[in-house]
């Protein structure tokens, strides 16, 4: 189940990136991080959140996407996410 979920979220992330939609890309990365965390891969979850945080810093992103990112960072630890 995690393998299929991860594959779908990786694809969604790629599509959001190809469409140059920062808000969608941040959300896709947050959802990917949740799948990675649920499967036990904390490092991959942190990596996805670090990438999402970089987008939020560089691009105007809807408040909803920023809140989703902050919630996800809280789930795995903001300091850990930023040090990945």
C-alpha positions in Angstrom: 0.0 0.0 0.0 2.8 2.4 0.8 4.6 1.7 -2.4 1.5 2.6 -4.5 0.8 5.7 -2.3 4.4 6.8 -2.7 4.4 6.3 -6.5 1.2 8.4 -6.8 2.6 11.2 -4.6 5.9 11.2 -6.5 3.9 11.5 -9.7 1.7 14.3 -8.3 4.8 16.1 -7.2 6.4 15.9 -10.7 3.2 17.1 -12.3 2.9 20.1 -9.9 6.6 20.9 -10.6 6.1 20.6 -14.4 3.1 22.9 -14.2 5.1 25.5 -12.3 2.4 25.7 -9.6 4.3 26.5 -6.3 1.2 26.0 -4.1 0.4 22.7 -5.6 4.0 21.6 -5.4 4.2 22.5 -1.7 1.0 20.5 -1.0 2.3 17.6 -3.0 5.5 17.6 -1.1 3.7 17.7 2.2 1.5 14.8 1.2 4.6 12.9 0.0 6.3 13.6 3.3 3.3 12.2 5.2 3.5 9.0 3.1 7.2 8.7 3.7 6.7 9.2 7.4 4.0 6.6 7.6 6.2 4.1 5.8 9.0 4.8 8.4 11.3 6.8 6.2 11.9 9.9 8.3 14.9 11.0 6.2 12.8 11.0 3.0 10.0 12.8 4.8 12.4 15.5 6.1 13.8 15.9 2.6 10.4 16.5 1.1 9.6 19.1 3.7 13.0 20.9 3.3 12.2 21.1 -0.4 8.7 22.5 0.3 10.2 25.0 2.8 12.6 26.2 0.1 9.7 26.8 -2.3 7.7 28.8 0.4 10.8 31.0 1.0 11.3 31.7 -2.7 7.7 31.8 -4.1 4.4 33.4 -3.1 2.3 30.5 -1.8 -1.2 30.5 -0.4 -1.6 30.6 3.3 -3.3 27.2 3.3 -0.2 25.6 1.8 2.1 27.3 4.3 -0.1 26.1 7.2 -0.1 22.6 5.8 3.7 22.7 5.6 4.0 24.0 9.2 1.7 21.3 10.4 3.8 18.6 8.7 7.0 20.2 10.0 5.5 19.9 13.5 4.8 16.2 12.9 8.5 15.4 12.3 10.1 18.3 14.1 10.9 21.6 12.4 14.5 21.6 13.5 15.0 18.1 12.1 13.4 19.1 8.8 15.6 22.1 8.4 18.8 20.2 9.1 18.1 17.5 6.5 
